[in-house]
Amino acid sequence: MTWPTKSPTVLERKCNVKAIVTKYLCGTERKGARIVASDSDGNRITIGYPHELSGEAVYRLAADALCNKMGWKGPKIGGAVKGGYVFVFVPTGGAL
């Protein structure tokens, strides 16, 4: 089955966003606790658990590290999901 093609709407063009999924990895005998940030394209980074932070700030640090690695810029919003947090970029240039 083929789906009909269509031109992207204004909303679709403005909202071409990247989702960053973060999750906690328990410490092992060889490695301490870590946070992994990844996207659906396979881009990934792992950071050591920052014990000086708590809550969303821990996961945001990992998401920011992935953004720095990939050269992505812009404000992000995040929310809790089972096992971690998900962050997406805030559309700029006006309201949706």
ChimeraX commands (.cxc) that place a marker at each C-alpha (Angstrom):
marker #1 position 0.00,0.00,0.00 radius 0.5
marker #1 position 1.31,3.45,-0.83 radius 0.5
marker #1 position 0.30,6.55,1.02 radius 0.5
marker #1 position -0.65,9.69,-0.86 radius 0.5
marker #1 position 2.00,12.37,-0.75 radius 0.5
marker #1 position 1.21,15.92,0.17 radius 0.5
marker #1 position 3.07,19.14,0.75 radius 0.5
marker #1 position 3.87,19.82,4.41 radius 0.5
marker #1 position 1.55,22.24,6.12 radius 0.5
marker #1 position 2.79,25.36,7.86 radius 0.5
marker #1 position 2.42,23.59,11.21 radius 0.5
marker #1 position 4.47,20.61,10.02 radius 0.5
marker #1 position 7.25,22.87,8.71 radius 0.5
marker #1 position 7.46,24.78,12.00 radius 0.5
marker #1 position 7.40,21.65,14.14 radius 0.5
marker #1 position 10.13,19.53,12.57 radius 0.5
marker #1 position 11.55,18.71,16.00 radius 0.5
marker #1 position 14.00,16.24,17.41 radius 0.5
marker #1 position 13.04,14.25,20.52 radius 0.5
marker #1 position 15.82,13.33,22.94 radius 0.5
marker #1 position 15.08,10.39,25.22 radius 0.5
marker #1 position 17.08,10.06,28.44 radius 0.5
marker #1 position 17.24,7.16,30.86 radius 0.5
marker #1 position 19.06,6.07,33.99 radius 0.5
marker #1 position 21.49,3.13,33.95 radius 0.5
marker #1 position 22.30,1.44,37.26 radius 0.5
marker #1 position 25.88,1.20,38.40 radius 0.5
marker #1 position 27.77,-2.07,37.95 radius 0.5
marker #1 position 30.96,-3.49,39.41 radius 0.5
marker #1 position 32.91,-1.78,36.62 radius 0.5
marker #1 position 30.95,1.41,35.96 radius 0.5
marker #1 position 29.07,3.83,38.16 radius 0.5
marker #1 position 25.52,5.01,37.57 radius 0.5
marker #1 position 25.03,6.77,34.24 radius 0.5
marker #1 position 22.50,8.69,32.18 radius 0.5
marker #1 position 22.08,7.96,28.47 radius 0.5
marker #1 position 20.63,10.47,26.02 radius 0.5
marker #1 position 19.66,9.34,22.52 radius 0.5
marker #1 position 17.46,10.16,19.56 radius 0.5
marker #1 position 15.62,8.07,17.00 radius 0.5
marker #1 position 18.49,8.39,14.49 radius 0.5
marker #1 position 20.90,6.49,16.74 radius 0.5
marker #1 position 22.82,9.51,18.03 radius 0.5
marker #1 position 23.77,8.77,21.62 radius 0.5
marker #1 position 25.87,9.92,24.55 radius 0.5
marker #1 position 26.42,8.54,28.04 radius 0.5
marker #1 position 27.44,10.68,31.00 radius 0.5
marker #1 position 28.34,9.73,34.55 radius 0.5
marker #1 position 25.53,10.37,37.02 radius 0.5
marker #1 position 25.95,13.95,38.30 radius 0.5
marker #1 position 25.30,13.45,42.03 radius 0.5
marker #1 position 25.35,17.20,42.66 radius 0.5
marker #1 position 22.09,17.51,40.68 radius 0.5
marker #1 position 18.65,15.98,41.17 radius 0.5
marker #1 position 15.42,15.39,39.31 radius 0.5
marker #1 position 14.99,16.78,35.82 radius 0.5
marker #1 position 18.34,18.64,35.99 radius 0.5
marker #1 position 20.20,15.30,35.86 radius 0.5
marker #1 position 18.49,14.26,32.64 radius 0.5
marker #1 position 18.63,17.75,31.12 radius 0.5
marker #1 position 22.42,17.70,31.54 radius 0.5
marker #1 position 22.60,14.51,29.45 radius 0.5
marker #1 position 20.25,15.98,26.80 radius 0.5
marker #1 position 22.40,19.12,26.68 radius 0.5
marker #1 position 25.53,16.98,26.29 radius 0.5
marker #1 position 23.98,15.25,23.25 radius 0.5
marker #1 position 22.98,18.63,21.79 radius 0.5
marker #1 position 26.53,19.92,22.23 radius 0.5
marker #1 position 27.95,16.80,20.59 radius 0.5
marker #1 position 25.62,17.13,17.60 radius 0.5
marker #1 position 25.77,20.93,17.31 radius 0.5
marker #1 position 22.05,21.36,18.00 radius 0.5
marker #1 position 20.96,24.68,19.43 radius 0.5
marker #1 position 17.77,26.08,20.85 radius 0.5
marker #1 position 15.62,25.99,23.96 radius 0.5
marker #1 position 14.17,22.65,25.04 radius 0.5
marker #1 position 11.24,21.59,27.16 radius 0.5
marker #1 position 11.11,18.26,28.92 radius 0.5
marker #1 position 8.81,15.94,30.71 radius 0.5
marker #1 position 9.00,12.76,32.72 radius 0.5
marker #1 position 8.27,9.39,31.16 radius 0.5
marker #1 position 8.68,5.90,32.58 radius 0.5
marker #1 position 12.40,5.44,33.24 radius 0.5
marker #1 position 13.61,8.94,32.40 radius 0.5
marker #1 position 12.74,12.16,30.61 radius 0.5
marker #1 position 12.07,13.25,27.04 radius 0.5
marker #1 position 13.15,16.65,25.73 radius 0.5
marker #1 position 12.05,18.43,22.55 radius 0.5
marker #1 position 13.07,21.74,21.06 radius 0.5
marker #1 position 10.70,24.67,21.47 radius 0.5
marker #1 position 9.61,26.10,18.11 radius 0.5
marker #1 position 10.95,29.60,17.60 radius 0.5
marker #1 position 9.68,32.49,15.54 radius 0.5
marker #1 position 6.17,32.77,16.86 radius 0.5
marker #1 position 3.29,30.75,18.15 radius 0.5
marker #1 position 2.11,27.58,16.51 radius 0.5
marker link #1:1,2 radius 0.2
marker link #1:2,3 radius 0.2
marker link #1:3,4 radius 0.2
marker link #1:4,5 radius 0.2
marker link #1:5,6 radius 0.2
marker link #1:6,7 radius 0.2
marker link #1:7,8 radius 0.2
marker link #1:8,9 radius 0.2
marker link #1:9,10 radius 0.2
marker link #1:10,11 radius 0.2
marker link #1:11,12 radius 0.2
marker link #1:12,13 radius 0.2
marker link #1:13,14 radius 0.2
marker link #1:14,15 radius 0.2
marker link #1:15,16 radius 0.2
marker link #1:16,17 radius 0.2
marker link #1:17,18 radius 0.2
marker link #1:18,19 radius 0.2
marker link #1:19,20 radius 0.2
marker link #1:20,21 radius 0.2
marker link #1:21,22 radius 0.2
marker link #1:22,23 radius 0.2
marker link #1:23,24 radius 0.2
marker link #1:24,25 radius 0.2
marker link #1:25,26 radius 0.2
marker link #1:26,27 radius 0.2
marker link #1:27,28 radius 0.2
marker link #1:28,29 radius 0.2
marker link #1:29,30 radius 0.2
marker link #1:30,31 radius 0.2
marker link #1:31,32 radius 0.2
marker link #1:32,33 radius 0.2
marker link #1:33,34 radius 0.2
marker link #1:34,35 radius 0.2
marker link #1:35,36 radius 0.2
marker link #1:36,37 radius 0.2
marker link #1:37,38 radius 0.2
marker link #1:38,39 radius 0.2
marker link #1:39,40 radius 0.2
marker link #1:40,41 radius 0.2
marker link #1:41,42 radius 0.2
marker link #1:42,43 radius 0.2
marker link #1:43,44 radius 0.2
marker link #1:44,45 radius 0.2
marker link #1:45,46 radius 0.2
marker link #1:46,47 radius 0.2
marker link #1:47,48 radius 0.2
marker link #1:48,49 radius 0.2
marker link #1:49,50 radius 0.2
marker link #1:50,51 radius 0.2
marker link #1:51,52 radius 0.2
marker link #1:52,53 radius 0.2
marker link #1:53,54 radius 0.2
marker link #1:54,55 radius 0.2
marker link #1:55,56 radius 0.2
marker link #1:56,57 radius 0.2
marker link #1:57,58 radius 0.2
marker link #1:58,59 radius 0.2
marker link #1:59,60 radius 0.2
marker link #1:60,61 radius 0.2
marker link #1:61,62 radius 0.2
marker link #1:62,63 radius 0.2
marker link #1:63,64 radius 0.2
marker link #1:64,65 radius 0.2
marker link #1:65,66 radius 0.2
marker link #1:66,67 radius 0.2
marker link #1:67,68 radius 0.2
marker link #1:68,69 radius 0.2
marker link #1:69,70 radius 0.2
marker link #1:70,71 radius 0.2
marker link #1:71,72 radius 0.2
marker link #1:72,73 radius 0.2
marker link #1:73,74 radius 0.2
marker link #1:74,75 radius 0.2
marker link #1:75,76 radius 0.2
marker link #1:76,77 radius 0.2
marker link #1:77,78 radius 0.2
marker link #1:78,79 radius 0.2
marker link #1:79,80 radius 0.2
marker link #1:80,81 radius 0.2
marker link #1:81,82 radius 0.2
marker link #1:82,83 radius 0.2
marker link #1:83,84 radius 0.2
marker link #1:84,85 radius 0.2
marker link #1:85,86 radius 0.2
marker link #1:86,87 radius 0.2
marker link #1:87,88 radius 0.2
marker link #1:88,89 radius 0.2
marker link #1:89,90 radius 0.2
marker link #1:90,91 radius 0.2
marker link #1:91,92 radius 0.2
marker link #1:92,93 radius 0.2
marker link #1:93,94 radius 0.2
marker link #1:94,95 radius 0.2
marker link #1:95,96 radius 0.2
view
